[in-house]
C-alpha cells in the first residue's frame, strides 16, 4: 500500500508542478481512496482537500497539503522498514 501511495504522491506532485488541476484532482482522488486503508484520517483528509481545491479551480494551499502528505508517507514507509 505504501508503494501505491508513493506513486499517487509522485503523480500529484508532477501534476501540481505542471499546473494540471484535472490530473492532480484524479491523483488526489486515488490517494484519498488508498489512504482510507491506513487507519489514520489525516492523509485521507489532505488528499480530499487537494481534490476539492482542484474541483474549485484554485490550487492555493495545495503545496502545503502535498508537503504534509509526503511527510506522513515518509513516516509510514520508515515504520514499515523497522
N, C-alpha and C positions, 0 to 999 in steps of 0.2 A: 504494500500500500504506500509506503514512503516513497518508493520509486515512481509510482503513478502521480503522487502529489508533487514530487520534484519536477516531473515532466510538465504538469499543469502550471507550476510556478514559472518554468522557463518560457512556456507559451504565453503566459500573462505578461511577463516582463518584456518579451520580444514585441508583443502587440502594443504594449504601453509605449515603448521607445519609438515605435512607428506611428503612434497616434491613431491606431486602428481600433476604435471603440467596439466595432462589431466582433472582431476576433477576440479581443480582450474580454468582452462580455460572455462569449461562448466558453472561453477557457476558464473564466471565473465560475461559470455555472457548473462546469465539470469539477473544478476544485471544490466547490461547495458540496457536491454530492459525495466526493471522495472523503472530504473532511468529516462528514457525518459519522463515519465509522471510527473516528479517533477517540471518542469519549471525552473530548474537550470542545466546548462550543465556540471558543474564540476563533479558530481558523475558519470554521463554517460562517461565523458572523462577518469576518473580514472579507471572505470571498463573496458573500451576499452583498456587502456594501460596495464592492468593486462592480459587481454585476448591476446593481441599482444605479451607480454613477454612470455606467455605460448606457443604460436604458434612458437615463435623464439627459444624456448628451454632454455631460461635464465630467472631465477626468480629474477635477480638483480633489485633492486628498488621496488619490489612488496611490501615489508614490509612497506615502506613509503606510498605507494598508499593505502594499506589497512588501515593504521592508519588514513589517511586523510578521506577516505571513512567512517570509523567508526565515526570520529568527526562530519562529515556532517550529518550522520544518527542520531547521538545523538541530534544534534540541531533540526532536523526535528521532532523527537519524542518529544522533550521538547516543541517545539512550538505547537504541536498537543494537548498537555495536558493543555495548557493555555486557 
